[in-house]
C-alpha cells in the first residue's frame, strides 16, 4: 500500500474517533448506537494501520484495545446483553 493511502487511513482514524467523541459529548448521538461504535472501531483500525507502519507501538496497542472494547460494545447493542 502506498504511503499516501496509509496516511489517509491514519487521518480517517483520527477524525473518526474525535468525531464520535464530539458527537457523543454534545448529545448528538448516544454511545450505545451502531454509528458511534462503528466510528470508534474503524477509526481505531485506521490508527493501528498507520501506527504499525510507522513502528509506533504505543498508539497501536492502545487502539487494538480500543477496537476490542468497540467490538464488545457493538455485540452488546446487537444482542441486548
PyMOL Python script that loads the backbone (N, CA, C, O; Angstrom):
from pymol import cmd

cmd.read_pdbstr("""\
ATOM      1  N   UNK A   1       0.840  -1.174   0.000  1.00  0.00           N
ATOM      2  CA  UNK A   1       0.000   0.000   0.000  1.00  0.00           C
ATOM      3  C   UNK A   1       0.890   1.243   0.000  1.00  0.00           C
ATOM      4  O   UNK A   1       1.928   1.267   0.661  1.00  0.00           O
ATOM      5  N   UNK A   2       0.491   2.253  -0.727  1.00  0.00           N
ATOM      6  CA  UNK A   2       1.321   3.455  -0.817  1.00  0.00           C
ATOM      7  C   UNK A   2       1.265   4.262   0.478  1.00  0.00           C
ATOM      8  O   UNK A   2       0.316   4.163   1.256  1.00  0.00           O
ATOM      9  N   UNK A   3       2.304   5.057   0.683  1.00  0.00           N
ATOM     10  CA  UNK A   3       2.365   5.898   1.880  1.00  0.00           C
ATOM     11  C   UNK A   3       1.196   6.871   1.943  1.00  0.00           C
ATOM     12  O   UNK A   3       0.664   7.142   3.019  1.00  0.00           O
ATOM     13  N   UNK A   4       0.798   7.396   0.790  1.00  0.00           N
ATOM     14  CA  UNK A   4      -0.311   8.354   0.768  1.00  0.00           C
ATOM     15  C   UNK A   4      -1.607   7.696   1.241  1.00  0.00           C
ATOM     16  O   UNK A   4      -2.352   8.287   2.022  1.00  0.00           O
ATOM     17  N   UNK A   5      -1.875   6.493   0.778  1.00  0.00           N
ATOM     18  CA  UNK A   5      -3.078   5.766   1.195  1.00  0.00           C
ATOM     19  C   UNK A   5      -3.025   5.485   2.693  1.00  0.00           C
ATOM     20  O   UNK A   5      -4.025   5.646   3.393  1.00  0.00           O
ATOM     21  N   UNK A   6      -1.864   5.065   3.185  1.00  0.00           N
ATOM     22  CA  UNK A   6      -1.724   4.796   4.618  1.00  0.00           C
ATOM     23  C   UNK A   6      -1.943   6.054   5.449  1.00  0.00           C
ATOM     24  O   UNK A   6      -2.571   5.998   6.506  1.00  0.00           O
ATOM     25  N   UNK A   7      -1.437   7.173   4.985  1.00  0.00           N
ATOM     26  CA  UNK A   7      -1.651   8.441   5.695  1.00  0.00           C
ATOM     27  C   UNK A   7      -3.131   8.809   5.717  1.00  0.00           C
ATOM     28  O   UNK A   7      -3.641   9.271   6.738  1.00  0.00           O
ATOM     29  N   UNK A   8      -3.813   8.611   4.611  1.00  0.00           N
ATOM     30  CA  UNK A   8      -5.255   8.894   4.559  1.00  0.00           C
ATOM     31  C   UNK A   8      -5.999   8.001   5.540  1.00  0.00           C
ATOM     32  O   UNK A   8      -6.899   8.468   6.238  1.00  0.00           O
ATOM     33  N   UNK A   9      -5.637   6.723   5.604  1.00  0.00           N
ATOM     34  CA  UNK A   9      -6.260   5.797   6.551  1.00  0.00           C
ATOM     35  C   UNK A   9      -6.026   6.268   7.985  1.00  0.00           C
ATOM     36  O   UNK A   9      -6.944   6.261   8.805  1.00  0.00           O
ATOM     37  N   UNK A  10      -4.806   6.673   8.278  1.00  0.00           N
ATOM     38  CA  UNK A  10      -4.485   7.162   9.619  1.00  0.00           C
ATOM     39  C   UNK A  10      -5.253   8.421   9.985  1.00  0.00           C
ATOM     40  O   UNK A  10      -5.759   8.539  11.100  1.00  0.00           O
ATOM     41  N   UNK A  11      -5.342   9.362   9.050  1.00  0.00           N
ATOM     42  CA  UNK A  11      -6.096  10.594   9.313  1.00  0.00           C
ATOM     43  C   UNK A  11      -7.581  10.309   9.452  1.00  0.00           C
ATOM     44  O   UNK A  11      -8.255  10.915  10.284  1.00  0.00           O
ATOM     45  N   UNK A  12      -8.098   9.386   8.638  1.00  0.00           N
ATOM     46  CA  UNK A  12      -9.501   8.989   8.806  1.00  0.00           C
ATOM     47  C   UNK A  12      -9.718   8.499  10.237  1.00  0.00           C
ATOM     48  O   UNK A  12     -10.684   8.886  10.894  1.00  0.00           O
ATOM     49  N   UNK A  13      -8.811   7.643  10.713  1.00  0.00           N
ATOM     50  CA  UNK A  13      -8.933   7.111  12.067  1.00  0.00           C
ATOM     51  C   UNK A  13      -8.991   8.201  13.111  1.00  0.00           C
ATOM     52  O   UNK A  13      -9.813   8.154  14.027  1.00  0.00           O
ATOM     53  N   UNK A  14      -8.123   9.177  12.973  1.00  0.00           N
ATOM     54  CA  UNK A  14      -8.103  10.291  13.924  1.00  0.00           C
ATOM     55  C   UNK A  14      -9.426  11.041  13.911  1.00  0.00           C
ATOM     56  O   UNK A  14     -10.016  11.280  14.964  1.00  0.00           O
ATOM     57  N   UNK A  15      -9.894  11.412  12.727  1.00  0.00           N
ATOM     58  CA  UNK A  15     -11.138  12.179  12.634  1.00  0.00           C
ATOM     59  C   UNK A  15     -12.356  11.356  13.047  1.00  0.00           C
ATOM     60  O   UNK A  15     -13.297  11.901  13.624  1.00  0.00           O
ATOM     61  N   UNK A  16     -12.354  10.058  12.761  1.00  0.00           N
ATOM     62  CA  UNK A  16     -13.491   9.218  13.145  1.00  0.00           C
ATOM     63  C   UNK A  16     -13.618   9.129  14.661  1.00  0.00           C
ATOM     64  O   UNK A  16     -14.718   9.259  15.199  1.00  0.00           O
ATOM     65  N   UNK A  17     -12.506   8.909  15.354  1.00  0.00           N
ATOM     66  CA  UNK A  17     -12.553   8.798  16.813  1.00  0.00           C
ATOM     67  C   UNK A  17     -12.909  10.135  17.452  1.00  0.00           C
ATOM     68  O   UNK A  17     -13.758  10.190  18.342  1.00  0.00           O
ATOM     69  N   UNK A  18     -12.276  11.200  17.008  1.00  0.00           N
ATOM     70  CA  UNK A  18     -12.590  12.524  17.561  1.00  0.00           C
ATOM     71  C   UNK A  18     -14.035  12.904  17.232  1.00  0.00           C
ATOM     72  O   UNK A  18     -14.737  13.473  18.068  1.00  0.00           O
ATOM     73  N   UNK A  19     -14.468  12.594  16.032  1.00  0.00           N
ATOM     74  CA  UNK A  19     -15.854  12.882  15.646  1.00  0.00           C
ATOM     75  C   UNK A  19     -16.856  12.131  16.497  1.00  0.00           C
ATOM     76  O   UNK A  19     -17.850  12.706  16.939  1.00  0.00           O
ATOM     77  N   UNK A  20     -16.605  10.848  16.732  1.00  0.00           N
ATOM     78  CA  UNK A  20     -17.502  10.053  17.578  1.00  0.00           C
ATOM     79  C   UNK A  20     -17.564  10.626  18.984  1.00  0.00           C
ATOM     80  O   UNK A  20     -18.640  10.737  19.570  1.00  0.00           O
ATOM     81  N   UNK A  21     -16.414  10.986  19.517  1.00  0.00           N
ATOM     82  CA  UNK A  21     -16.361  11.558  20.868  1.00  0.00           C
ATOM     83  C   UNK A  21     -17.117  12.886  20.930  1.00  0.00           C
ATOM     84  O   UNK A  21     -17.870  13.132  21.872  1.00  0.00           O
ATOM     85  N   UNK A  22     -16.915  13.733  19.932  1.00  0.00           N
ATOM     86  CA  UNK A  22     -17.605  15.030  19.906  1.00  0.00           C
ATOM     87  C   UNK A  22     -19.114  14.842  19.786  1.00  0.00           C
ATOM     88  O   UNK A  22     -19.876  15.484  20.510  1.00  0.00           O
ATOM     89  N   UNK A  23     -19.548  13.976  18.889  1.00  0.00           N
ATOM     90  CA  UNK A  23     -20.981  13.733  18.723  1.00  0.00           C
ATOM     91  C   UNK A  23     -21.614  13.202  20.003  1.00  0.00           C
ATOM     92  O   UNK A  23     -22.734  13.577  20.351  1.00  0.00           O
ATOM     93  N   UNK A  24     -20.903  12.340  20.693  1.00  0.00           N
ATOM     94  CA  UNK A  24     -21.409  11.810  21.959  1.00  0.00           C
ATOM     95  C   UNK A  24     -21.394  12.880  23.049  1.00  0.00           C
ATOM     96  O   UNK A  24     -22.360  13.007  23.802  1.00  0.00           O
ATOM     97  N   UNK A  25     -20.327  13.636  23.139  1.00  0.00           N
ATOM     98  CA  UNK A  25     -20.196  14.667  24.175  1.00  0.00           C
ATOM     99  C   UNK A  25     -21.245  15.759  24.043  1.00  0.00           C
ATOM    100  O   UNK A  25     -21.696  16.315  25.044  1.00  0.00           O
ATOM    101  N   UNK A  26     -21.636  16.069  22.809  1.00  0.00           N
ATOM    102  CA  UNK A  26     -22.631  17.117  22.580  1.00  0.00           C
ATOM    103  C   UNK A  26     -24.044  16.550  22.438  1.00  0.00           C
ATOM    104  O   UNK A  26     -24.955  17.234  21.971  1.00  0.00           O
ATOM    105  N   UNK A  27     -24.211  15.291  22.849  1.00  0.00           N
ATOM    106  CA  UNK A  27     -25.522  14.622  22.855  1.00  0.00           C
ATOM    107  C   UNK A  27     -26.195  14.579  21.482  1.00  0.00           C
ATOM    108  O   UNK A  27     -27.420  14.639  21.380  1.00  0.00           O
ATOM    109  N   UNK A  28     -25.392  14.474  20.445  1.00  0.00           N
ATOM    110  CA  UNK A  28     -25.939  14.311  19.103  1.00  0.00           C
ATOM    111  C   UNK A  28     -26.262  12.840  18.874  1.00  0.00           C
ATOM    112  O   UNK A  28     -27.295  12.506  18.293  1.00  0.00           O
ATOM    113  N   UNK A  29     -25.369  11.961  19.334  1.00  0.00           N
ATOM    114  CA  UNK A  29     -25.618  10.518  19.285  1.00  0.00           C
ATOM    115  C   UNK A  29     -25.264   9.925  20.644  1.00  0.00           C
ATOM    116  O   UNK A  29     -24.510  10.512  21.420  1.00  0.00           O
ATOM    117  N   UNK A  30     -25.819   8.765  20.909  1.00  0.00           N
ATOM    118  CA  UNK A  30     -25.517   8.049  22.150  1.00  0.00           C
ATOM    119  C   UNK A  30     -24.342   7.101  21.913  1.00  0.00           C
ATOM    120  O   UNK A  30     -24.112   6.627  20.801  1.00  0.00           O
ATOM    121  N   UNK A  31     -23.617   6.845  22.981  1.00  0.00           N
ATOM    122  CA  UNK A  31     -22.515   5.882  22.870  1.00  0.00           C
ATOM    123  C   UNK A  31     -23.035   4.459  22.691  1.00  0.00           C
ATOM    124  O   UNK A  31     -22.257   3.540  22.439  1.00  0.00           O
ATOM    125  N   UNK A  32     -24.329   4.279  22.819  1.00  0.00           N
ATOM    126  CA  UNK A  32     -24.934   2.960  22.652  1.00  0.00           C
ATOM    127  C   UNK A  32     -25.499   2.749  21.255  1.00  0.00           C
ATOM    128  O   UNK A  32     -26.327   1.862  21.047  1.00  0.00           O
ATOM    129  N   UNK A  33     -25.058   3.559  20.296  1.00  0.00           N
ATOM    130  CA  UNK A  33     -25.556   3.425  18.930  1.00  0.00           C
ATOM    131  C   UNK A  33     -24.539   2.730  18.034  1.00  0.00           C
ATOM    132  O   UNK A  33     -23.336   2.728  18.291  1.00  0.00           O
ATOM    133  N   UNK A  34     -25.073   2.144  16.978  1.00  0.00           N
ATOM    134  CA  UNK A  34     -24.245   1.485  15.973  1.00  0.00           C
ATOM    135  C   UNK A  34     -23.240   2.473  15.376  1.00  0.00           C
ATOM    136  O   UNK A  34     -22.062   2.146  15.232  1.00  0.00           O
ATOM    137  N   UNK A  35     -23.697   3.677  15.029  1.00  0.00           N
ATOM    138  CA  UNK A  35     -22.825   4.674  14.404  1.00  0.00           C
ATOM    139  C   UNK A  35     -21.637   5.020  15.290  1.00  0.00           C
ATOM    140  O   UNK A  35     -20.503   5.071  14.815  1.00  0.00           O
ATOM    141  N   UNK A  36     -21.884   5.256  16.556  1.00  0.00           N
ATOM    142  CA  UNK A  36     -20.812   5.605  17.486  1.00  0.00           C
ATOM    143  C   UNK A  36     -19.763   4.495  17.544  1.00  0.00           C
ATOM    144  O   UNK A  36     -18.563   4.761  17.467  1.00  0.00           O
ATOM    145  N   UNK A  37     -20.217   3.270  17.676  1.00  0.00           N
ATOM    146  CA  UNK A  37     -19.286   2.144  17.787  1.00  0.00           C
ATOM    147  C   UNK A  37     -18.526   1.915  16.486  1.00  0.00           C
ATOM    148  O   UNK A  37     -17.330   1.626  16.513  1.00  0.00           O
ATOM    149  N   UNK A  38     -19.203   2.039  15.355  1.00  0.00           N
ATOM    150  CA  UNK A  38     -18.529   1.855  14.063  1.00  0.00           C
ATOM    151  C   UNK A  38     -17.475   2.935  13.840  1.00  0.00           C
ATOM    152  O   UNK A  38     -16.381   2.643  13.357  1.00  0.00           O
ATOM    153  N   UNK A  39     -17.797   4.177  14.190  1.00  0.00           N
ATOM    154  CA  UNK A  39     -16.794   5.245  14.063  1.00  0.00           C
ATOM    155  C   UNK A  39     -15.574   4.942  14.925  1.00  0.00           C
ATOM    156  O   UNK A  39     -14.440   5.120  14.480  1.00  0.00           O
ATOM    157  N   UNK A  40     -15.798   4.487  16.151  1.00  0.00           N
ATOM    158  CA  UNK A  40     -14.682   4.168  17.037  1.00  0.00           C
ATOM    159  C   UNK A  40     -13.874   2.973  16.537  1.00  0.00           C
ATOM    160  O   UNK A  40     -12.644   3.008  16.545  1.00  0.00           O
ATOM    161  N   UNK A  41     -14.555   1.928  16.106  1.00  0.00           N
ATOM    162  CA  UNK A  41     -13.856   0.723  15.644  1.00  0.00           C
ATOM    163  C   UNK A  41     -13.053   1.016  14.375  1.00  0.00           C
ATOM    164  O   UNK A  41     -11.865   0.702  14.306  1.00  0.00           O
ATOM    165  N   UNK A  42     -13.694   1.609  13.383  1.00  0.00           N
ATOM    166  CA  UNK A  42     -12.976   1.871  12.127  1.00  0.00           C
ATOM    167  C   UNK A  42     -11.889   2.922  12.320  1.00  0.00           C
ATOM    168  O   UNK A  42     -10.830   2.852  11.696  1.00  0.00           O
ATOM    169  N   UNK A  43     -12.152   3.887  13.180  1.00  0.00           N
ATOM    170  CA  UNK A  43     -11.128   4.888  13.483  1.00  0.00           C
ATOM    171  C   UNK A  43      -9.912   4.268  14.136  1.00  0.00           C
ATOM    172  O   UNK A  43      -8.775   4.565  13.769  1.00  0.00           O
ATOM    173  N   UNK A  44     -10.159   3.403  15.107  1.00  0.00           N
ATOM    174  CA  UNK A  44      -9.054   2.743  15.798  1.00  0.00           C
ATOM    175  C   UNK A  44      -8.270   1.842  14.847  1.00  0.00           C
ATOM    176  O   UNK A  44      -7.043   1.779  14.923  1.00  0.00           O
ATOM    177  N   UNK A  45      -8.966   1.150  13.960  1.00  0.00           N
ATOM    178  CA  UNK A  45      -8.273   0.308  12.974  1.00  0.00           C
ATOM    179  C   UNK A  45      -7.382   1.177  12.085  1.00  0.00           C
ATOM    180  O   UNK A  45      -6.254   0.796  11.774  1.00  0.00           O
ATOM    181  N   UNK A  46      -7.881   2.332  11.681  1.00  0.00           N
ATOM    182  CA  UNK A  46      -7.070   3.242  10.867  1.00  0.00           C
ATOM    183  C   UNK A  46      -5.799   3.669  11.576  1.00  0.00           C
ATOM    184  O   UNK A  46      -4.730   3.729  10.968  1.00  0.00           O
ATOM    185  N   UNK A  47      -5.917   3.967  12.862  1.00  0.00           N
ATOM    186  CA  UNK A  47      -4.737   4.373  13.626  1.00  0.00           C
ATOM    187  C   UNK A  47      -3.794   3.193  13.842  1.00  0.00           C
ATOM    188  O   UNK A  47      -2.576   3.370  13.838  1.00  0.00           O
ATOM    189  N   UNK A  48      -4.337   2.002  14.027  1.00  0.00           N
ATOM    190  CA  UNK A  48      -3.484   0.811  14.159  1.00  0.00           C
ATOM    191  C   UNK A  48      -2.667   0.621  12.884  1.00  0.00           C
ATOM    192  O   UNK A  48      -1.464   0.371  12.950  1.00  0.00           O
ATOM    193  N   UNK A  49      -3.307   0.738  11.735  1.00  0.00           N
ATOM    194  CA  UNK A  49      -2.622   0.532  10.451  1.00  0.00           C
ATOM    195  C   UNK A  49      -1.435   1.485  10.309  1.00  0.00           C
ATOM    196  O   UNK A  49      -0.322   1.051  10.016  1.00  0.00           O
ATOM    197  N   UNK A  50      -1.670   2.777  10.515  1.00  0.00           N
ATOM    198  CA  UNK A  50      -0.585   3.743  10.330  1.00  0.00           C
ATOM    199  C   UNK A  50       0.460   3.620  11.437  1.00  0.00           C
ATOM    200  O   UNK A  50       1.648   3.831  11.195  1.00  0.00           O
ATOM    201  N   UNK A  51       0.024   3.282  12.645  1.00  0.00           N
ATOM    202  CA  UNK A  51       0.975   3.137  13.758  1.00  0.00           C
ATOM    203  C   UNK A  51       1.920   1.963  13.533  1.00  0.00           C
ATOM    204  O   UNK A  51       3.122   2.074  13.778  1.00  0.00           O
ATOM    205  N   UNK A  52       1.384   0.848  13.070  1.00  0.00           N
ATOM    206  CA  UNK A  52       2.249  -0.304  12.804  1.00  0.00           C
ATOM    207  C   UNK A  52       3.205  -0.004  11.654  1.00  0.00           C
ATOM    208  O   UNK A  52       4.369  -0.404  11.688  1.00  0.00           O
ATOM    209  N   UNK A  53       2.715   0.699  10.638  1.00  0.00           N
ATOM    210  CA  UNK A  53       3.574   1.058   9.509  1.00  0.00           C
ATOM    211  C   UNK A  53       4.747   1.930   9.966  1.00  0.00           C
ATOM    212  O   UNK A  53       5.872   1.778   9.490  1.00  0.00           O
ATOM    213  N   UNK A  54       4.462   2.849  10.901  1.00  0.00           N
ATOM    214  CA  UNK A  54       5.498   3.759  11.399  1.00  0.00           C
ATOM    215  C   UNK A  54       6.251   3.188  12.600  1.00  0.00           C
ATOM    216  O   UNK A  54       7.134   3.836  13.161  1.00  0.00           O
ATOM    217  N   UNK A  55       5.887   1.966  12.983  1.00  0.00           N
ATOM    218  CA  UNK A  55       6.515   1.274  14.116  1.00  0.00           C
ATOM    219  C   UNK A  55       6.396   2.075  15.415  1.00  0.00           C
ATOM    220  O   UNK A  55       7.338   2.150  16.204  1.00  0.00           O
ATOM    221  N   UNK A  56       5.225   2.669  15.616  1.00  0.00           N
ATOM    222  CA  UNK A  56       4.912   3.340  16.880  1.00  0.00           C
ATOM    223  C   UNK A  56       3.912   2.438  17.604  1.00  0.00           C
ATOM    224  O   UNK A  56       2.707   2.481  17.359  1.00  0.00           O
ATOM    225  N   UNK A  57       4.448   1.635  18.487  1.00  0.00           N
ATOM    226  CA  UNK A  57       3.667   0.545  19.058  1.00  0.00           C
ATOM    227  C   UNK A  57       2.729   0.961  20.187  1.00  0.00           C
ATOM    228  O   UNK A  57       1.748   0.265  20.448  1.00  0.00           O
ATOM    229  N   UNK A  58       3.002   2.078  20.866  1.00  0.00           N
ATOM    230  CA  UNK A  58       2.098   2.512  21.929  1.00  0.00           C
ATOM    231  C   UNK A  58       0.717   2.869  21.376  1.00  0.00           C
ATOM    232  O   UNK A  58      -0.280   2.359  21.888  1.00  0.00           O
ATOM    233  N   UNK A  59       0.616   3.723  20.353  1.00  0.00           N
ATOM    234  CA  UNK A  59      -0.725   4.003  19.826  1.00  0.00           C
ATOM    235  C   UNK A  59      -1.362   2.775  19.177  1.00  0.00           C
ATOM    236  O   UNK A  59      -2.584   2.625  19.201  1.00  0.00           O
ATOM    237  N   UNK A  60      -0.546   1.903  18.599  1.00  0.00           N
ATOM    238  CA  UNK A  60      -1.098   0.678  18.018  1.00  0.00           C
ATOM    239  C   UNK A  60      -1.731  -0.181  19.103  1.00  0.00           C
ATOM    240  O   UNK A  60      -2.840  -0.686  18.928  1.00  0.00           O
ATOM    241  N   UNK A  61      -1.038  -0.350  20.219  1.00  0.00           N
ATOM    242  CA  UNK A  61      -1.563  -1.152  21.329  1.00  0.00           C
ATOM    243  C   UNK A  61      -2.833  -0.534  21.892  1.00  0.00           C
ATOM    244  O   UNK A  61      -3.829  -1.228  22.100  1.00  0.00           O
ATOM    245  N   UNK A  62      -2.798   0.768  22.139  1.00  0.00           N
ATOM    246  CA  UNK A  62      -3.973   1.469  22.657  1.00  0.00           C
ATOM    247  C   UNK A  62      -5.175   1.253  21.747  1.00  0.00           C
ATOM    248  O   UNK A  62      -6.279   0.992  22.226  1.00  0.00           O
ATOM    249  N   UNK A  63      -4.971   1.360  20.461  1.00  0.00           N
ATOM    250  CA  UNK A  63      -6.087   1.261  19.530  1.00  0.00           C
ATOM    251  C   UNK A  63      -6.530  -0.167  19.259  1.00  0.00           C
ATOM    252  O   UNK A  63      -7.679  -0.383  18.872  1.00  0.00           O
ATOM    253  N   UNK A  64      -5.664  -1.140  19.447  1.00  0.00           N
ATOM    254  CA  UNK A  64      -6.104  -2.542  19.400  1.00  0.00           C
ATOM    255  C   UNK A  64      -7.065  -2.797  20.556  1.00  0.00           C
ATOM    256  O   UNK A  64      -8.089  -3.457  20.385  1.00  0.00           O
ATOM    257  N   UNK A  65      -6.734  -2.275  21.723  1.00  0.00           N
ATOM    258  CA  UNK A  65      -7.630  -2.390  22.881  1.00  0.00           C
ATOM    259  C   UNK A  65      -8.931  -1.637  22.598  1.00  0.00           C
ATOM    260  O   UNK A  65     -10.014  -2.122  22.926  1.00  0.00           O
ATOM    261  N   UNK A  66      -8.825  -0.453  21.990  1.00  0.00           N
ATOM    262  CA  UNK A  66      -9.993   0.359  21.632  1.00  0.00           C
ATOM    263  C   UNK A  66     -10.924  -0.426  20.697  1.00  0.00           C
ATOM    264  O   UNK A  66     -12.144  -0.392  20.862  1.00  0.00           O
ATOM    265  N   UNK A  67     -10.353  -1.124  19.725  1.00  0.00           N
ATOM    266  CA  UNK A  67     -11.144  -1.951  18.808  1.00  0.00           C
ATOM    267  C   UNK A  67     -11.859  -3.051  19.582  1.00  0.00           C
ATOM    268  O   UNK A  67     -13.047  -3.291  19.363  1.00  0.00           O
ATOM    269  N   UNK A  68     -11.149  -3.719  20.483  1.00  0.00           N
ATOM    270  CA  UNK A  68     -11.755  -4.807  21.259  1.00  0.00           C
ATOM    271  C   UNK A  68     -12.937  -4.296  22.078  1.00  0.00           C
ATOM    272  O   UNK A  68     -13.990  -4.933  22.114  1.00  0.00           O
ATOM    273  N   UNK A  69     -12.768  -3.158  22.729  1.00  0.00           N
ATOM    274  CA  UNK A  69     -13.864  -2.574  23.511  1.00  0.00           C
ATOM    275  C   UNK A  69     -15.042  -2.238  22.593  1.00  0.00           C
ATOM    276  O   UNK A  69     -16.196  -2.500  22.932  1.00  0.00           O
ATOM    277  N   UNK A  70     -14.746  -1.663  21.446  1.00  0.00           N
ATOM    278  CA  UNK A  70     -15.803  -1.313  20.500  1.00  0.00           C
ATOM    279  C   UNK A  70     -16.555  -2.525  19.979  1.00  0.00           C
ATOM    280  O   UNK A  70     -17.778  -2.485  19.839  1.00  0.00           O
ATOM    281  N   UNK A  71     -15.837  -3.597  19.692  1.00  0.00           N
ATOM    282  CA  UNK A  71     -16.483  -4.817  19.195  1.00  0.00           C
ATOM    283  C   UNK A  71     -17.395  -5.405  20.269  1.00  0.00           C
ATOM    284  O   UNK A  71     -18.519  -5.807  19.969  1.00  0.00           O
ATOM    285  N   UNK A  72     -16.928  -5.462  21.510  1.00  0.00           N
ATOM    286  CA  UNK A  72     -17.767  -5.969  22.603  1.00  0.00           C
ATOM    287  C   UNK A  72     -19.008  -5.091  22.756  1.00  0.00           C
ATOM    288  O   UNK A  72     -20.115  -5.606  22.914  1.00  0.00           O
ATOM    289  N   UNK A  73     -18.831  -3.783  22.709  1.00  0.00           N
ATOM    290  CA  UNK A  73     -19.967  -2.859  22.823  1.00  0.00           C
ATOM    291  C   UNK A  73     -20.945  -3.039  21.666  1.00  0.00           C
ATOM    292  O   UNK A  73     -22.159  -2.994  21.865  1.00  0.00           O
ATOM    293  N   UNK A  74     -20.428  -3.241  20.474  1.00  0.00           N
ATOM    294  CA  UNK A  74     -21.276  -3.461  19.309  1.00  0.00           C
ATOM    295  C   UNK A  74     -22.070  -4.759  19.456  1.00  0.00           C
ATOM    296  O   UNK A  74     -23.256  -4.806  19.128  1.00  0.00           O
ATOM    297  N   UNK A  75     -21.421  -5.801  19.946  1.00  0.00           N
ATOM    298  CA  UNK A  75     -22.125  -7.064  20.187  1.00  0.00           C
ATOM    299  C   UNK A  75     -23.228  -6.887  21.227  1.00  0.00           C
ATOM    300  O   UNK A  75     -24.305  -7.469  21.102  1.00  0.00           O
ATOM    301  N   UNK A  76     -22.958  -6.089  22.242  1.00  0.00           N
ATOM    302  CA  UNK A  76     -23.981  -5.818  23.262  1.00  0.00           C
ATOM    303  C   UNK A  76     -25.181  -5.095  22.649  1.00  0.00           C
ATOM    304  O   UNK A  76     -26.324  -5.354  23.025  1.00  0.00           O
ATOM    305  N   UNK A  77     -24.921  -4.200  21.716  1.00  0.00           N
ATOM    306  CA  UNK A  77     -26.018  -3.497  21.043  1.00  0.00           C
ATOM    307  C   UNK A  77     -26.856  -4.489  20.239  1.00  0.00           C
ATOM    308  O   UNK A  77     -28.085  -4.450  20.287  1.00  0.00           O
ATOM    309  N   UNK A  78     -26.192  -5.374  19.503  1.00  0.00           N
ATOM    310  CA  UNK A  78     -26.911  -6.330  18.661  1.00  0.00           C
ATOM    311  C   UNK A  78     -27.650  -7.392  19.465  1.00  0.00           C
ATOM    312  O   UNK A  78     -28.752  -7.796  19.094  1.00  0.00           O
ATOM    313  N   UNK A  79     -27.059  -7.840  20.546  1.00  0.00           N
ATOM    314  CA  UNK A  79     -27.645  -8.943  21.301  1.00  0.00           C
ATOM    315  C   UNK A  79     -28.316  -8.509  22.592  1.00  0.00           C
ATOM    316  O   UNK A  79     -28.826  -9.347  23.337  1.00  0.00           O
ATOM    317  N   UNK A  80     -28.324  -7.206  22.868  1.00  0.00           N
ATOM    318  CA  UNK A  80     -29.017  -6.624  24.028  1.00  0.00           C
ATOM    319  C   UNK A  80     -28.704  -7.342  25.332  1.00  0.00           C
ATOM    320  O   UNK A  80     -29.613  -7.788  26.032  1.00  0.00           O
ATOM    321  N   UNK A  81     -27.409  -7.456  25.662  1.00  0.00           N
ATOM    322  CA  UNK A  81     -26.991  -8.105  26.913  1.00  0.00           C
ATOM    323  C   UNK A  81     -27.558  -7.376  28.098  1.00  0.00           C
ATOM    324  O   UNK A  81     -27.318  -7.771  29.239  1.00  0.00           O
TER     325      UNK A  81
END
""", "prot")
cmd.dss("prot")
cmd.show_as("cartoon", "prot")
cmd.util.cbc("prot")
cmd.orient("prot")
